[in-house]
Amino acid sequence: MKELVEHIARAIATHPDDVKVTEEEEDGEIVIKLEVHADDKGKVIGRQGRVAQAMRVLIRVAAVKEETRASLEIV
């Protein structure tokens, strides 16, 4: 899942080298934290949060396949 988020964020970002994705486990749920350059934050979130919401849906689908729960935080 981490690789999926990183691939999508790097494709969208103007500064792909500044994309950093970390994966942590909290209370049985995988929390994926995405950090991007300040200029790219708007692109990654998208208009009215549509891009971020789409990434969250993809993460949830991947988590269901692995029989776990996952969420995305954009830092």
Residue, then its C-alpha position, 0 to 999 in steps of 0.5 A: m500500500k505504501e508503494l501505491v501511495e508513493h507512486i501516485a503522489r510522485a506522478i502528481a507532484t512537481h517535486p517528486d523527490d520531496v515525496k515521503v511515505t511512512e507506514e505505521e500500525e496503530d490499534g491494528e490499523i495501518v496508518i500511511k502518512l504522506e509528506v510532500h513539498a509545500d507547493d505540491k500539497g494542493k495538487v495531492i489533495g485536489r479540488q475539494g479533496r477529490v484526489a486525496q479521497a480517491m487515494r483513500v478509496l484505493i488504500r481501503v480496497a487494498a486493505v480489504k484484500e489483505e484483510t486489514r484496515a488502513s487510512l491515509e494522512i497527508v502531513 
